[in-house]
Amino acid sequence: MRPPVIEELSSLVGREYVMDKLEDRICYSCDATFRSGVPEVVVRPGSVEEIMGIVRLASRRGIPITPRGASTGLSGGAVPIKGGICLDLTRLNRILEIDVVNRVATVEPGVITDDLASAVSRAGLFYPPDPSSSKVCTIGGNIAECAGGPRGVKYGVTRDYVLGLEVVLPSGDLVQVGNPVDGEMSGPDWTMLLVGSEGTLGIVTRIFLRLVDKPATKKTLLAVFETLEDAATSVSTLIASGTIPTTLEIMDNLTIRAVEDYLKVGLPVAAEAILLIEVDGAPSAVEKHCDHVIAVCKRCNASDIQVAETEDQADKLWRARRAISPACGRINPTKISEDATVPRSQLPAMVRRIKEIATKYDLKMVVFGHAGDGNLHPNILTNKHNLEEMQRVERAIEELFRCTLELGGTLSGEHGIGYMKAPFLEWETGRDGFALARQVKDSVDPKGLLNPGKMFSAISQQIT
C-alpha cells in the first residue's frame, strides 16, 4: 500500500479514518472464526460518496476490498484473506426513517440490529429477524449473510424483510434495486441476488426493510428430555401437527452444562436435551398453542415441561440461549460453529450422525440451534494450536457437510459460506450451478476485487 494510495484514501475520507499501522490492521484481521488475514489498510467511510470514491480507486489500482460490519460472522466472510482494503462500514449507522403508515424502515448498513428492533418497537411495530448476536451485529452484516435467528421458524429470515437496497457496484457506480413500496421491480429480483452475497457483488449503503405488527402476547416454555433424539422428534412432530411456534430451540447436555456453569440460572444439567419454545399472537390463540405444545412434548417423552409465568423467568431462559457461544468458548479456546440445516423430518437422523462424528474423531462437540427450521449448530470446541487435533477437526467437518447433503440439507442455514465453506459449495450447487454463479460474479465484478476468496470466487473441492 504505497504512500500515494494512502494519500488518496485520506483525501477521500480524512486521515483520521485511514489506518495503516500494523496494530490497527491486526484488529481488523479476523471475525468470529479462527483464521485471520491482515489488511494493508483499514478505511472507515462516512458517506455513500466516500464509498464510491474508495471503490473507484481500488478498481483503478487493482486493490481487493473486504467490506466489514461488526464482524460477528461465523464463516469468515469479513476476513480480508487477500489483504488490500478493509472497508469498515460502521460509521454509516443512522436509522433514516421509520415509516409507520407504510411499515417501512430505511437504515444504513452500520445500524446495530437490536437498536433497530428497539426503535421499531417504540414506534409500535415489529422487526422479527433476531440473530443471537443482535446486540452487536449490524443490519448490513445481516444482509450480507442473510442472517436468521430463533424467530425464523415462524417469521422467516432477513431476506423476507428486505424490500430494496442501495448498492455501490464494483465499478464504483451506485444503483438501487427493489423499492420501499412493495419490493417489486421489473425484471429479475436483483435484491434477492444481493441478499446473502456476502459483499462479493456490491457494497450495500442503504436498506429498505419491511415491518409487521407486534404480537399481542407470548409465552415461553422449557421442555426437558432424557434423550437428544426424543427432543429432535418433538420438533418434527410439533411442526407436522400444525402448530408453528415463534421459536423452537434445542440444546444438548454439554451445551446445557456449559451455560449453567457460565450463568447459574437453574438449567436442568442432568437432562440429555432441552427445547426452548415460544408461542405468540392473540391471547386466546397463545393459550391454545401452548396447551398443544405441552401435549406434543409429553407424547414425545418429555420428562418435564416448565412454563415461564413471569417476564423475568422468560428473560432468564433467553439469556441462557444467548449465552451459549461465550459459555462454550470457555471449554476450549477455538470454537468452530457450523449451521448444518436439514429437513425437520431428518432432525433425529442428523443428531445421531453428529454424535457419531464427534465420537469417531474424538472431538468435543456441542449441539444446539434453531431446530424449528431444521437449523442445527454443531460446534466443535478445539484448540487451533493442536495441529493433530485440527486435522481431525477438518475431517469431521467434511463428514458433517457430506451427511448434511445426504439428508437433503444445505451447507448453511444462516451463517453464510465465507472462506470456510467455499471449497465445498460445489457439492451442493453441482458443477453447472457453481459455474453459473462464477459467471454472475465475473460479470458483475470482472476484476474479482470485491471480497475475494469467498463463496464462488474460491476454488471448489471435488467430491471423492
KADA-V530404 format. One record per residue. N is the residue number from 1. SS is DSSP state (~ for helix, > for strand, _ for the rest). PHI is phi in whole degrees, 0 to 359 (none if undefined). NEAR is the number of other ideal C-beta (glycine too) atoms within 12 Angstrom. Layout:
n | ss | phi | near
N | SS | PHI | NEAR
N | SS | PHI | NEAR
This chain:
n | ss | phi | near
1 | _ | none | 30
2 | _ | 290 | 13
3 | ~ | 310 | 12
4 | ~ | 300 | 13
5 | ~ | 291 | 25
6 | ~ | 299 | 26
7 | ~ | 296 | 17
8 | ~ | 293 | 26
9 | ~ | 298 | 40
10 | ~ | 296 | 26
11 | ~ | 291 | 18
12 | ~ | 280 | 31
13 | ~ | 240 | 33
14 | _ | 100 | 17
15 | ~ | 300 | 17
16 | ~ | 293 | 14
17 | ~ | 253 | 28
18 | > | 239 | 34
19 | > | 243 | 31
20 | _ | 236 | 27
21 | _ | 285 | 17
22 | ~ | 303 | 16
23 | ~ | 297 | 12
24 | ~ | 287 | 22
25 | ~ | 293 | 28
26 | ~ | 297 | 18
27 | ~ | 297 | 20
28 | _ | 252 | 37
29 | _ | 266 | 29
30 | _ | 215 | 31
31 | _ | 236 | 41
32 | _ | 273 | 36
33 | _ | 262 | 33
34 | _ | 259 | 33
35 | _ | 257 | 28
36 | _ | 229 | 24
37 | _ | 209 | 32
38 | _ | 278 | 28
39 | _ | 288 | 40
40 | _ | 277 | 32
41 | > | 201 | 42
42 | > | 246 | 42
43 | > | 236 | 48
44 | _ | 240 | 34
45 | _ | 291 | 39
46 | _ | 241 | 25
47 | _ | 206 | 24
48 | ~ | 296 | 29
49 | ~ | 298 | 18
50 | ~ | 294 | 32
51 | ~ | 298 | 45
52 | ~ | 301 | 29
53 | ~ | 294 | 27
54 | ~ | 296 | 45
55 | ~ | 294 | 40
56 | ~ | 295 | 25
57 | ~ | 298 | 34
58 | ~ | 298 | 43
59 | ~ | 296 | 27
60 | ~ | 295 | 18
61 | ~ | 260 | 24
62 | _ | 71 | 18
63 | _ | 258 | 35
64 | _ | 296 | 36
65 | > | 233 | 47
66 | > | 245 | 49
67 | > | 292 | 56
68 | > | 211 | 44
69 | _ | 253 | 45
70 | _ | 274 | 36
71 | _ | 58 | 39
72 | _ | 267 | 35
73 | _ | 298 | 45
74 | _ | 244 | 41
75 | _ | 232 | 43
76 | _ | 88 | 40
77 | _ | 296 | 52
78 | _ | 258 | 47
79 | _ | 276 | 40
80 | _ | 280 | 44
81 | _ | 291 | 30
82 | _ | 254 | 27
83 | _ | 71 | 26
84 | _ | 71 | 40
85 | > | 264 | 46
86 | > | 266 | 47
87 | > | 259 | 51
88 | > | 275 | 41
89 | _ | 261 | 46
90 | _ | 286 | 33
91 | _ | 286 | 29
92 | _ | 274 | 36
93 | _ | 234 | 25
94 | _ | 264 | 27
95 | > | 274 | 31
96 | > | 284 | 26
97 | > | 196 | 25
98 | > | 242 | 31
99 | > | 271 | 22
100 | _ | 292 | 19
101 | _ | 296 | 11
102 | _ | 267 | 19
103 | _ | 57 | 27
104 | > | 224 | 32
105 | > | 252 | 40
106 | > | 246 | 33
107 | > | 222 | 43
108 | _ | 267 | 37
109 | _ | 292 | 45
110 | _ | 274 | 40
111 | _ | 292 | 41
112 | > | 291 | 30
113 | ~ | 303 | 43
114 | ~ | 292 | 26
115 | ~ | 295 | 27
116 | ~ | 295 | 42
117 | ~ | 302 | 35
118 | ~ | 292 | 21
119 | ~ | 295 | 28
120 | ~ | 296 | 36
121 | ~ | 297 | 23
122 | ~ | 297 | 16
123 | _ | 276 | 23
124 | _ | 92 | 16
125 | > | 237 | 28
126 | > | 218 | 33
127 | _ | 247 | 43
128 | _ | 288 | 37
129 | _ | 306 | 44
130 | _ | 218 | 40
131 | _ | 304 | 46
132 | _ | 299 | 40
133 | _ | 266 | 34
134 | _ | 300 | 33
135 | _ | 285 | 20
136 | _ | 231 | 26
137 | _ | 287 | 43
138 | > | 252 | 41
139 | ~ | 299 | 48
140 | ~ | 299 | 51
141 | ~ | 294 | 47
142 | ~ | 299 | 51
143 | ~ | 296 | 53
144 | ~ | 300 | 51
145 | ~ | 262 | 51
146 | _ | 51 | 37
147 | _ | 297 | 48
148 | _ | 247 | 44
149 | _ | 139 | 44
150 | _ | 304 | 42
151 | _ | 280 | 40
152 | ~ | 298 | 38
153 | ~ | 299 | 38
154 | ~ | 259 | 33
155 | ~ | 258 | 34
156 | _ | 89 | 27
157 | _ | 245 | 36
158 | ~ | 305 | 43
159 | ~ | 302 | 32
160 | ~ | 288 | 29
161 | ~ | 239 | 44
162 | > | 266 | 44
163 | > | 270 | 36
164 | > | 192 | 35
165 | > | 219 | 45
166 | > | 257 | 36
167 | > | 221 | 42
168 | > | 269 | 42
169 | > | 280 | 35
170 | _ | 300 | 40
171 | _ | 282 | 24
172 | _ | 97 | 29
173 | _ | 282 | 20
174 | > | 250 | 25
175 | > | 228 | 27
176 | > | 241 | 27
177 | > | 243 | 35
178 | > | 69 | 36
179 | _ | 199 | 23
180 | _ | 279 | 31
181 | _ | 267 | 15
182 | _ | 223 | 15
183 | _ | 79 | 26
184 | _ | 275 | 17
185 | _ | 215 | 22
186 | _ | 292 | 9
187 | _ | 90 | 10
188 | _ | 298 | 13
189 | _ | 274 | 20
190 | ~ | 295 | 28
191 | ~ | 301 | 39
192 | ~ | 290 | 26
193 | ~ | 293 | 27
194 | ~ | 279 | 38
195 | _ | 292 | 40
196 | _ | 89 | 39
197 | _ | 274 | 40
198 | _ | 58 | 49
199 | _ | 71 | 52
200 | _ | 269 | 44
201 | _ | 243 | 41
202 | > | 180 | 44
203 | > | 248 | 52
204 | > | 286 | 50
205 | > | 241 | 44
206 | > | 208 | 39
207 | > | 226 | 50
208 | > | 251 | 38
209 | > | 243 | 48
210 | > | 283 | 34
211 | _ | 244 | 36
212 | > | 227 | 25
213 | > | 291 | 20
214 | _ | 290 | 23
215 | _ | 293 | 26
216 | _ | 293 | 16
217 | > | 203 | 21
218 | > | 206 | 31
219 | > | 223 | 37
220 | > | 243 | 38
221 | > | 233 | 41
222 | > | 235 | 42
223 | > | 251 | 44
224 | > | 251 | 34
225 | > | 229 | 36
226 | _ | 272 | 20
227 | _ | 225 | 24
228 | ~ | 294 | 41
229 | ~ | 292 | 27
230 | ~ | 297 | 32
231 | ~ | 296 | 46
232 | ~ | 295 | 44
233 | ~ | 296 | 34
234 | ~ | 300 | 45
235 | ~ | 297 | 50
236 | ~ | 294 | 31
237 | ~ | 294 | 32
238 | ~ | 296 | 38
239 | ~ | 295 | 28
240 | ~ | 293 | 18
241 | _ | 281 | 20
242 | _ | 106 | 13
243 | _ | 265 | 32
244 | _ | 253 | 29
245 | _ | 293 | 44
246 | _ | 293 | 39
247 | > | 223 | 43
248 | > | 208 | 47
249 | > | 254 | 46
250 | > | 240 | 52
251 | > | 220 | 48
252 | > | 271 | 40
253 | ~ | 296 | 30
254 | ~ | 298 | 33
255 | ~ | 294 | 42
256 | ~ | 303 | 41
257 | ~ | 295 | 29
258 | ~ | 296 | 33
259 | ~ | 292 | 40
260 | ~ | 296 | 26
261 | ~ | 296 | 21
262 | ~ | 279 | 24
263 | ~ | 249 | 25
264 | _ | 57 | 15
265 | _ | 250 | 26
266 | _ | 88 | 17
267 | _ | 289 | 33
268 | _ | 283 | 29
269 | _ | 291 | 25
270 | _ | 276 | 16
271 | _ | 288 | 33
272 | _ | 286 | 30
273 | > | 198 | 48
274 | > | 226 | 48
275 | > | 244 | 53
276 | > | 256 | 49
277 | > | 236 | 50
278 | > | 227 | 40
279 | > | 237 | 40
280 | > | 220 | 32
281 | > | 136 | 25
282 | _ | 294 | 16
283 | ~ | 307 | 16
284 | ~ | 294 | 13
285 | ~ | 292 | 22
286 | ~ | 297 | 27
287 | ~ | 297 | 20
288 | ~ | 296 | 18
289 | ~ | 294 | 33
290 | ~ | 298 | 33
291 | ~ | 299 | 20
292 | ~ | 292 | 26
293 | ~ | 301 | 42
294 | ~ | 299 | 29
295 | ~ | 297 | 21
296 | ~ | 294 | 34
297 | ~ | 297 | 38
298 | ~ | 295 | 22
299 | ~ | 296 | 18
300 | _ | 263 | 32
301 | _ | 75 | 26
302 | > | 296 | 34
303 | > | 276 | 24
304 | > | 200 | 22
305 | > | 226 | 31
306 | > | 245 | 29
307 | > | 251 | 26
308 | _ | 295 | 25
309 | _ | 270 | 15
310 | _ | 230 | 12
311 | ~ | 296 | 14
312 | ~ | 295 | 13
313 | ~ | 296 | 20
314 | ~ | 295 | 29
315 | ~ | 297 | 18
316 | ~ | 297 | 26
317 | ~ | 294 | 38
318 | ~ | 287 | 32
319 | ~ | 298 | 26
320 | ~ | 298 | 38
321 | ~ | 297 | 41
322 | ~ | 284 | 31
323 | _ | 270 | 30
324 | ~ | 301 | 43
325 | ~ | 299 | 31
326 | ~ | 295 | 21
327 | ~ | 295 | 31
328 | ~ | 289 | 35
329 | ~ | 296 | 25
330 | _ | 280 | 20
331 | _ | 286 | 27
332 | _ | 215 | 26
333 | _ | 289 | 17
334 | > | 247 | 26
335 | > | 245 | 33
336 | > | 255 | 40
337 | > | 258 | 44
338 | _ | 258 | 45
339 | _ | 219 | 45
340 | _ | 301 | 48
341 | > | 237 | 37
342 | _ | 232 | 38
343 | _ | 304 | 28
344 | ~ | 305 | 34
345 | ~ | 296 | 19
346 | ~ | 262 | 29
347 | ~ | 302 | 45
348 | ~ | 302 | 32
349 | ~ | 295 | 28
350 | ~ | 293 | 42
351 | ~ | 294 | 44
352 | ~ | 297 | 23
353 | ~ | 295 | 34
354 | ~ | 298 | 44
355 | ~ | 297 | 31
356 | ~ | 296 | 19
357 | ~ | 294 | 31
358 | ~ | 300 | 30
359 | ~ | 292 | 16
360 | ~ | 301 | 17
361 | _ | 258 | 27
362 | _ | 53 | 18
363 | _ | 237 | 37
364 | > | 279 | 33
365 | > | 223 | 43
366 | > | 259 | 41
367 | > | 233 | 45
368 | > | 208 | 44
369 | > | 142 | 49
370 | > | 272 | 47
371 | ~ | 297 | 50
372 | ~ | 299 | 43
373 | ~ | 246 | 38
374 | _ | 77 | 37
375 | > | 265 | 43
376 | > | 261 | 53
377 | > | 243 | 43
378 | > | 288 | 46
379 | > | 251 | 42
380 | > | 268 | 41
381 | > | 257 | 33
382 | > | 220 | 34
383 | _ | 222 | 22
384 | _ | 297 | 23
385 | _ | 276 | 12
386 | _ | 271 | 20
387 | ~ | 295 | 12
388 | ~ | 294 | 16
389 | ~ | 294 | 24
390 | ~ | 296 | 23
391 | ~ | 295 | 17
392 | ~ | 293 | 26
393 | ~ | 300 | 35
394 | ~ | 298 | 25
395 | ~ | 292 | 20
396 | ~ | 294 | 35
397 | ~ | 297 | 36
398 | ~ | 299 | 26
399 | ~ | 292 | 29
400 | ~ | 298 | 45
401 | ~ | 297 | 38
402 | ~ | 299 | 23
403 | ~ | 289 | 31
404 | ~ | 300 | 37
405 | ~ | 290 | 30
406 | ~ | 298 | 20
407 | _ | 272 | 27
408 | _ | 84 | 19
409 | _ | 263 | 33
410 | > | 226 | 32
411 | _ | 294 | 36
412 | _ | 214 | 39
413 | _ | 266 | 41
414 | _ | 197 | 44
415 | _ | 275 | 47
416 | _ | 86 | 47
417 | _ | 255 | 45
418 | _ | 54 | 48
419 | _ | 269 | 37
420 | _ | 290 | 40
421 | _ | 254 | 43
422 | ~ | 304 | 39
423 | ~ | 294 | 29
424 | ~ | 257 | 36
425 | ~ | 297 | 38
426 | ~ | 296 | 29
427 | ~ | 302 | 29
428 | ~ | 272 | 31
429 | ~ | 280 | 25
430 | ~ | 82 | 16
431 | ~ | 298 | 16
432 | ~ | 290 | 11
433 | ~ | 295 | 17
434 | ~ | 295 | 29
435 | ~ | 296 | 17
436 | ~ | 298 | 16
437 | ~ | 297 | 31
438 | ~ | 297 | 27
439 | ~ | 295 | 16
440 | ~ | 297 | 25
441 | ~ | 303 | 34
442 | ~ | 294 | 20
443 | ~ | 289 | 18
444 | ~ | 281 | 32
445 | _ | 232 | 34
446 | _ | 299 | 19
447 | _ | 273 | 25
448 | _ | 64 | 29
449 | _ | 264 | 41
450 | > | 274 | 46
451 | _ | 46 | 49
452 | _ | 293 | 36
453 | _ | 85 | 34
454 | _ | 244 | 47
455 | ~ | 49 | 43
456 | ~ | 279 | 38
457 | ~ | 270 | 40
458 | _ | 273 | 32
459 | _ | 278 | 18
460 | _ | 281 | 25
461 | _ | 254 | 21
462 | _ | 290 | 13
463 | _ | 290 | 19
464 | _ | 243 | 7
